[in-house]
Amino acid sequence: MRASFIATLLALLLSCGSRTDKTIVPVAVIPQPMQLASTAGVMRWEDHVHVLARSQEEMDAAGLLAEFLSLRNIETEHVEDARGDVVRFTLSENTSLPDEGYKLTVNEKGANIEATTSAGLFYGAQTFIQLISENGTSVPYVRILDQPRFQYRGMHLDVGRNMFPPAFIKKYIALMAHYKFNTFHWHLTEDQGWRIEIKKYPELTAKGAFRKETAVGFASTRTRSTVKYDGKPYGGFYTQDEVKDIVAFAARHHVTIIPEIEMPGHAQAALASYPYLGCTGGPYEVATTWGVFDDVYCAGRETTFEFLQDVLDEVIELFPGNYIHIGGDECPKTKWKTCAACQQRIKQEKLKDEHELQSYFIRRIESYLNDKGRSMIGWDEILEGGLSPNATVMSWRGEEGGIAAAKQRHQVIMTPVEYCYFDYYQANPDGEPLAGGGFLPIDTVYAYDPLPQALTPDERAYILGVQGNVWSEYLTTPEHAEYMIFPRALAMSEVAWSQPARKDRLDFLNRLQHHKPLLDMWNVHYAPHGFTKVQGNTEGAQ
């Protein structure tokens, strides 16, 4: 898969044409660097490229470049001294560079990629690769100083409703990494399927990973009486070995994976596997349509928390990152209101109502995660009923939840539906594949600023970053998923990485044209109308 990743990068073809070494070659880097200046000239190589790298971090970044060039039949030779055609990787102690920042200089002395961390070297290498000419023998003279605007730059994928194979997950992560996303939010459990092997509870994948059929067309719990079904069993899951392999692949590409185990709602698949986890004891079935279901984890029984803690123990072992996402959204209280165990819990804990019972549930899970050295993320519903100060809020129902959370000094990741839901239509629904019903063109994605004006400068410091979400009710194939993600993800990458002063819609759309060959080479089934040609050109404005 590593070779596949490198192969995809071969096609960022800058239409340089026939230029002399005294020509200023325009560049089309995405996301836009913080500072970029082009000068006349190009660095050329013949049949091989000289690479200078000494530390392990430098060698890792150099190895990526070497694999890339080898696919163009260009050999790489490691050298011990700098010369005019050398690509030098420099792990620096330059305190002016942040952890993920880098400096990239190409001039008559060669190319130098400087960073203080392996992540910075990696991102510098991604930018260098985007500069390589169509014939694969040169890069233009540039001076780039770059660093991300936000520390959290995420993309999400729901595999609970429809599952995608491990090879696609890796391809998605590789694309994310090239465009400088650093977090993959992996939504692993849902009403419609449990997708991760938990060894202590084998029924989760023996039963909970499979549904008897699936709703056809646009459907939800609100339209259940008129829904038609395909009559075809559907399911699957990721083994722990597959998860470990994907986590390792992501780490090599400087992407942290945040697993999501939904609770207390969106639990039909778990309840179908172990009915004692619900308020009524069942019977339950893995959901076959979409929407929100009344049957959720029982908050009154200790066995529920024992089960979830056991599950989290195995999840923690598989995912080394700091965060565990617990969902917390769309949890109806209907069953809790009539459940003797839940009502006893409310009385015993001196809670006001079922909303405070959910807060109790969330705080208890968070305390367990904190004791294990992990931090909790949840959707913005976790604010309801009160929230402990260590929790991070993912604001999806507009920006209001994120604003409220930041004012309460909670860390926040912005992912509002109107800007960040890539399962929404991106063009006129006529002729488009079935989507979630909303409308989100690439221009709207690009226009988003994750720092609300309603927050003070001090409060804005609690906004960690931004994330694009990909829900899969209607995404039945990898090709359909790619169609919804690309090229909108490239717009999101610039929202997450680039400084607002460096963003320009017209310039972005012009640069975007040069990335179409990259996606073609990687066999990405993108939405072609995302590559709208525009009048005018701000190319060269630095």
C-alpha positions in Angstrom: 0.0 0.0 0.0 3.0 2.3 0.6 4.0 2.0 -3.0 0.4 2.8 -4.0 0.5 5.9 -1.9 3.6 7.0 -3.6 2.2 6.2 -7.0 -0.8 8.5 -6.4 1.5 11.4 -5.8 3.2 11.1 -9.3 0.4 13.0 -11.0 0.4 16.4 -9.4 1.4 17.7 -12.8 2.1 21.4 -12.9 1.7 22.5 -16.5 5.1 23.9 -16.8 5.5 23.4 -20.6 8.8 24.4 -22.1 10.5 26.9 -19.9 14.1 28.1 -19.5 15.8 28.1 -16.2 15.2 31.9 -16.0 11.5 31.5 -16.0 9.4 31.9 -12.8 7.4 28.7 -12.7 3.9 29.1 -11.1 3.1 26.6 -8.4 -0.2 25.1 -7.2 0.2 23.9 -3.7 -2.8 22.8 -1.7 -3.2 23.7 1.1 -1.8 27.1 0.5 1.4 27.6 2.5 1.8 30.4 5.0 4.6 32.1 3.0 5.5 31.2 -0.6 7.8 33.1 -2.9 8.8 31.9 -6.4 12.1 33.0 -8.1 13.4 32.5 -11.6 15.0 29.1 -12.2 14.5 25.4 -11.7 16.4 22.6 -10.0 17.0 19.8 -12.5 18.2 16.2 -12.3 19.0 13.6 -14.9 18.7 9.9 -14.3 18.9 10.1 -10.5 18.5 12.4 -7.6 21.0 13.0 -4.9 19.5 12.9 -1.4 21.2 13.9 1.9 19.6 12.5 5.1 21.3 11.4 8.3 18.9 11.0 11.2 16.1 8.4 11.3 13.5 11.0 10.8 15.3 12.4 7.8 15.8 8.9 6.4 12.1 8.2 6.7 11.1 11.3 4.8 13.9 10.7 2.2 12.6 7.1 1.8 9.2 8.4 0.9 10.7 10.6 -1.8 12.9 7.8 -3.1 9.9 5.5 -3.5 8.1 8.2 -5.3 10.9 8.8 -7.8 11.6 5.1 -8.4 8.1 4.8 -9.9 9.3 7.3 -12.6 12.4 5.2 -13.2 14.5 7.9 -11.4 17.0 6.4 -9.1 18.0 8.0 -5.8 21.5 8.2 -4.6 22.3 9.0 -1.0 25.3 11.4 -0.6 27.2 12.8 2.3 27.7 16.4 1.0 25.5 19.1 -0.3 25.7 19.9 -4.0 23.5 21.8 -6.5 21.2 18.9 -7.3 20.8 17.5 -3.7 17.5 17.2 -1.9 18.5 17.7 1.7 16.4 16.8 4.7 17.3 18.7 7.9 15.9 17.8 11.3 16.6 21.2 12.9 16.6 22.7 16.4 15.1 25.9 14.9 12.8 27.1 17.6 10.9 29.3 15.2 9.4 26.3 13.6 6.4 24.7 15.3 6.0 20.9 15.5 4.3 20.5 12.2 5.9 23.4 10.4 8.7 23.3 7.8 10.9 25.4 5.6 11.4 24.4 2.0 14.0 26.2 -0.1 14.8 25.3 -3.7 17.6 27.3 -5.4 20.9 27.0 -7.2 22.3 25.2 -4.1 19.6 22.5 -4.3 16.6 21.8 -2.2 16.4 21.8 1.6 13.5 20.6 3.7 13.9 21.7 7.3 11.7 20.9 10.2 12.0 20.2 14.0 9.9 17.1 13.9 9.3 14.1 11.6 5.8 15.4 10.9 7.3 18.6 9.6 9.7 16.8 7.4 6.8 14.7 6.1 4.7 17.7 5.3 7.6 19.4 3.6 8.1 16.4 1.5 4.4 16.5 0.4 4.8 20.0 -0.7 8.0 19.2 -2.6 6.3 16.4 -4.4 3.5 18.8 -5.5 6.2 21.0 -7.1 7.7 18.2 -9.3 7.3 19.0 -13.0 5.2 17.0 -15.5 8.3 15.2 -16.9 9.5 14.4 -13.4 12.9 16.0 -13.8 12.7 19.4 -12.0 11.2 21.6 -9.4 10.9 25.4 -9.5 12.9 27.7 -7.3 10.8 28.6 -4.3 11.1 29.7 -0.7 8.3 28.3 1.5 7.8 28.8 5.2 4.7 26.9 6.4 2.8 25.8 9.4 -0.8 24.8 10.2 -3.4 27.2 11.5 -5.1 24.5 13.6 -3.6 21.6 15.5 -6.6 19.4 14.8 -7.3 18.8 11.1 -9.7 15.9 10.7 -11.7 13.8 8.3 -14.3 11.3 9.3 -15.8 8.2 7.9 -18.9 6.3 9.1 -18.4 2.5 8.5 -21.3 1.5 10.8 -24.1 2.0 8.3 -22.0 0.9 5.3 -18.6 -0.7 5.6 -15.5 0.0 3.4 -12.6 -2.5 3.0 -9.3 -2.0 4.7 -7.6 -1.1 1.4 -10.0 1.8 0.9 -9.4 3.0 4.5 -5.7 3.1 3.8 -6.2 4.9 0.5 -8.3 7.5 2.3 -5.7 8.0 5.0 -2.9 8.4 2.4 -4.9 11.1 0.6 -5.7 12.8 3.8 -2.0 12.8 4.8 -0.9 14.3 1.5 -3.2 17.2 2.0 -1.9 17.6 5.5 -4.9 16.3 7.5 -3.6 14.7 10.7 -6.6 13.0 12.2 -8.9 10.3 11.0 -12.2 10.0 13.0 -13.3 6.3 12.5 -17.0 5.9 13.3 -17.0 2.2 14.1 -20.4 1.3 15.7 -23.9 2.1 14.8 -27.5 0.9 15.0 -27.0 -0.7 11.6 -23.7 -2.5 12.4 -20.9 -3.1 14.9 -17.6 -3.1 12.9 -14.7 -3.8 15.3 -13.8 -7.1 16.7 -14.0 -7.2 20.5 -12.6 -10.5 21.7 -14.4 -10.6 25.1 -17.8 -10.2 23.3 -17.7 -12.3 20.1 -21.5 -11.8 19.5 -20.8 -8.2 18.6 -19.3 -9.3 15.3 -21.0 -12.7 15.0 -24.5 -11.1 15.2 -24.1 -7.3 15.6 -22.0 -6.8 12.4 -24.8 -8.2 10.2 -28.3 -7.0 9.3 -30.9 -9.0 7.5 -31.6 -6.4 4.8 -31.3 -2.7 4.1 -33.7 0.1 3.3 -33.8 1.2 -0.4 -33.7 4.8 -1.3 -34.2 7.8 1.0 -35.4 6.3 4.3 -35.5 6.9 8.0 -37.3 5.9 11.2 -39.9 8.6 10.4 -40.9 6.9 7.2 -40.5 3.3 8.3 -44.1 2.3 7.4 -43.4 3.1 3.7 -39.8 1.9 3.4 -38.9 -0.7 1.0 -36.1 -3.2 1.6 -33.6 -5.0 -0.6 -34.0 -8.4 1.1 -30.2 -8.9 1.1 -28.2 -9.7 4.2 -25.4 -7.2 4.7 -22.4 -6.9 7.1 -18.8 -7.3 8.0 -16.2 -6.1 10.5 -12.6 -5.3 10.9 -10.5 -7.8 12.8 -8.1 -6.5 15.5 -5.2 -7.5 13.2 -6.7 -5.3 10.4 -7.2 -2.5 12.8 -3.6 -2.7 14.0 -2.3 -2.7 10.4 -4.4 0.4 9.6 -3.3 2.2 12.8 0.3 1.5 11.9 -0.2 2.7 8.3 -1.8 5.9 9.6 1.1 6.5 12.0 3.6 6.3 9.2 1.7 9.0 7.5 1.4 11.1 10.6 -2.3 10.6 11.0 -3.8 9.8 14.4 -6.9 7.7 14.4 -9.8 8.5 16.8 -12.1 5.5 17.2 -15.8 6.2 17.9 -17.8 3.8 20.0 -21.3 5.2 20.1 -23.1 5.5 23.5 -25.6 5.7 25.0 -27.6 5.9 21.8 -27.1 4.4 18.3 -26.7 1.0 20.1 -29.1 -1.3 18.3 -26.4 -3.6 16.9 -24.9 -4.0 20.4 -28.4 -4.6 22.0 -29.1 -7.2 19.3 -25.9 -9.0 20.3 -26.4 -8.8 24.0 -30.1 -8.0 24.8 -29.4 -7.5 28.6 -27.7 -4.2 27.7 -31.1 -2.6 26.9 -33.9 -1.4 29.2 -36.4 -4.0 28.1 -34.2 -7.0 27.5 -35.3 -7.3 23.9 -35.7 -8.9 21.6 -33.7 -6.4 19.4 -32.5 -6.5 15.8 -29.7 -4.8 14.0 -31.3 -1.8 12.4 -32.3 -2.1 8.7 -33.2 1.6 8.1 -31.7 4.9 9.1 -32.6 7.4 11.8 -32.8 7.5 15.5 -34.1 4.6 17.6 -35.7 4.6 21.1 -33.8 1.5 22.3 -30.5 2.6 23.8 -28.1 1.3 26.5 -29.7 1.0 29.9 -28.2 3.6 32.2 -29.5 2.0 35.3 -27.8 -1.4 35.2 -24.2 -1.9 36.3 -23.8 -4.6 33.6 -24.0 -1.8 31.0 -21.0 0.0 32.3 -19.1 -3.3 32.8 -19.7 -4.1 29.2 -18.7 -0.7 27.9 -15.5 -0.6 30.1 -14.5 -4.0 28.7 -15.0 -2.8 25.2 -13.1 0.4 25.8 -10.2 -1.6 27.3 -9.7 -3.4 24.0 -10.2 -0.3 22.0 -7.6 1.6 24.0 -5.1 -1.3 23.4 -5.7 -0.9 19.6 -5.6 2.9 19.3 -2.6 4.6 20.9 -3.9 8.2 20.4 -5.1 10.4 23.2 -8.7 10.6 22.2 -11.6 8.2 22.4 -14.9 9.4 20.8 -18.0 8.1 22.7 -20.7 9.7 20.5 -23.3 10.9 22.9 -25.6 12.2 20.3 -29.3 11.5 19.4 -30.1 9.5 22.5 -33.9 9.4 23.1 -34.9 9.2 26.7 -38.2 7.3 26.0 -37.1 3.9 27.4 -35.3 5.5 30.4 -38.5 7.1 31.5 -40.2 3.8 32.0 -37.2 1.7 33.0 -37.2 0.8 36.7 -33.4 0.5 36.8 -32.9 3.9 35.2 -35.4 5.6 37.5 -33.7 4.0 40.5 -30.4 5.4 39.2 -31.9 8.9 39.0 -33.1 8.6 42.6 -29.9 7.1 43.9 -27.7 9.7 42.3 -30.0 12.6 43.1 -30.4 13.5 39.5 -33.1 15.9 38.3 -34.3 14.0 35.2 -33.3 11.7 32.3 -31.1 14.5 30.8 -29.0 14.5 33.9 -29.0 10.7 33.7 -27.3 11.0 30.3 -24.8 13.5 31.8 -24.1 11.0 34.6 -23.6 8.3 32.0 -21.2 10.4 30.0 -19.2 11.6 33.1 -18.8 8.1 34.3 -17.4 6.9 31.0 -15.2 9.9 30.8 -13.8 9.2 34.3 -13.0 5.7 33.3 -11.2 6.9 30.2 -9.3 9.5 32.2 -8.2 6.8 34.6 -6.8 4.9 31.6 -4.9 8.0 30.5 -7.2 8.9 27.7 -9.4 11.9 26.9 -13.0 11.9 25.7 -14.6 13.5 22.7 -18.3 13.6 22.2 -20.9 15.3 19.9 -22.3 18.5 21.2 -25.3 16.8 22.9 -22.9 15.9 25.7 -23.2 19.5 26.9 -26.8 18.8 28.0 -27.1 18.2 31.7 -23.6 19.4 32.5 -20.2 18.3 31.4 -16.9 17.7 33.2 -14.2 20.2 32.2 -11.8 17.7 30.6 -14.2 16.7 27.8 -13.8 17.9 24.2 -16.9 18.8 22.3 -17.4 18.2 18.6 -19.9 20.7 17.4 -22.1 19.4 14.6 -25.6 21.0 15.1 -24.3 24.3 13.8 -21.7 26.3 15.7 -23.9 27.0 18.7 -22.7 23.9 20.7 -19.1 24.8 20.0 -19.6 28.4 21.0 -21.3 27.3 24.3 -18.6 24.8 25.0 -15.7 27.3 24.4 -17.4 29.8 26.7 -17.4 27.0 29.3 -13.7 26.5 28.6 -14.1 23.1 26.9 -11.9 22.3 23.9 -13.9 22.2 20.7 -13.7 20.7 17.2 -15.9 22.5 14.7 -17.8 20.3 12.3 -21.2 22.1 11.6 -23.5 20.4 9.2 -23.9 23.5 7.0 -20.1 23.5 6.2 -18.7 20.1 7.0 -21.1 17.3 6.0 -19.7 15.7 2.9 -22.6 13.3 2.5 -24.7 16.2 1.4 -25.4 17.0 -2.2 -22.8 19.2 -3.9 -24.7 20.0 -7.0 -28.3 19.9 -8.4 -29.7 16.5 -7.1 -31.0 15.7 -10.6 -28.4 13.4 -12.0 -26.4 13.1 -8.8 -26.1 9.9 -6.7 -28.4 9.6 -3.7 -27.2 11.8 -0.8 -28.3 12.8 2.6 -30.5 15.6 1.5 -28.6 18.8 2.4 -26.6 21.0 0.0 -22.9 21.7 0.4 -21.0 23.0 -2.7 -17.3 23.3 -2.6 -17.4 27.1 -2.4 -19.3 26.9 0.9 -16.8 24.5 2.3 -13.9 26.8 1.3 -15.6 29.8 2.8 -15.9 28.4 6.3 -14.0 29.9 9.2 -14.0 27.7 12.3 -13.4 30.6 14.6 -16.8 32.2 15.4 -17.0 35.9 15.7 -19.2 35.4 18.8 -16.1 34.3 20.8 -13.6 36.5 22.4 -9.9 36.0 21.4 -9.4 34.1 24.7 -12.4 31.9 24.0 -11.2 31.2 20.5 -8.1 29.5 21.9 -10.4 26.6 22.9 -11.2 25.8 19.2 -8.7 23.0 18.4 -9.7 22.8 14.7 -12.1 21.5 12.2 -13.3 18.3 10.6 -15.2 17.1 7.5 -17.7 14.4 8.2 -18.7 11.5 5.8 -21.8 9.7 6.9 -22.6 6.5 4.9 -26.3 5.9 4.8 -26.3 6.2 1.1 -22.7 5.6 0.3 -22.6 1.9 -0.7 -19.3 1.7 -2.5 -15.8 3.2 -2.2 -16.4 5.0 -5.5 -19.5 6.7 -4.2 -17.7 7.7 -1.0 -14.8 9.2 -3.1 -17.3 11.1 -5.2 -18.7 12.8 -2.1 -15.3 13.5 -0.5 -13.3 14.8 -3.4 -12.5 17.5 -4.2 -14.4 19.1 -1.3 -11.8 17.6 1.1 -9.1 19.8 -0.6 -11.2 22.8 0.2 -11.4 21.6 3.8 -7.6 21.1 3.9 -7.1 24.7 3.2 -9.7 25.7 5.9 -7.8 23.6 8.4 -4.2 24.4 7.4 -4.0 27.8 5.7 -4.1 31.3 7.3 -7.2 33.3 6.4 -5.1 36.0 4.8 -3.7 33.4 2.4 -7.1 32.1 1.3 -8.6 33.3 -1.9 -11.5 31.5 -3.6 -10.5 32.3 -7.2 -6.8 31.4 -6.6 -7.9 28.1 -4.9 -10.1 27.1 -7.8 -7.2 27.8 -10.2 -4.8 25.8 -8.2 -7.4 23.0 -7.9 -7.2 22.4 -11.6 -3.6 21.1 -11.2 -4.7 18.5 -8.7 -7.2 16.8 -11.0 -4.4 14.7 -12.6 -3.3 13.6 -9.1 -6.7 12.3 -8.3 -6.9 10.7 -11.8 -3.7 8.9 -11.2 -4.8 7.6 -7.9 -8.0 6.4 -9.5 -10.2 8.6 -7.3 -13.8 8.8 -8.4 -14.2 12.5 -7.6 -17.1 14.8 -8.5 -16.0 16.5 -11.8 -18.2 19.6 -11.2 -16.0 20.4 -8.3 -13.2 21.4 -10.7 -15.1 24.4 -12.2 -12.9 26.5 -14.4 -12.9 30.2 -13.4 -12.1 33.5 -15.1 -9.1 35.5 -14.0 -6.0 34.3 -12.3 -4.3 35.3 -9.1 -1.4 32.9 -9.8 1.9 34.2 -8.5 0.4 36.4 -5.8 2.4 35.5 -2.8 
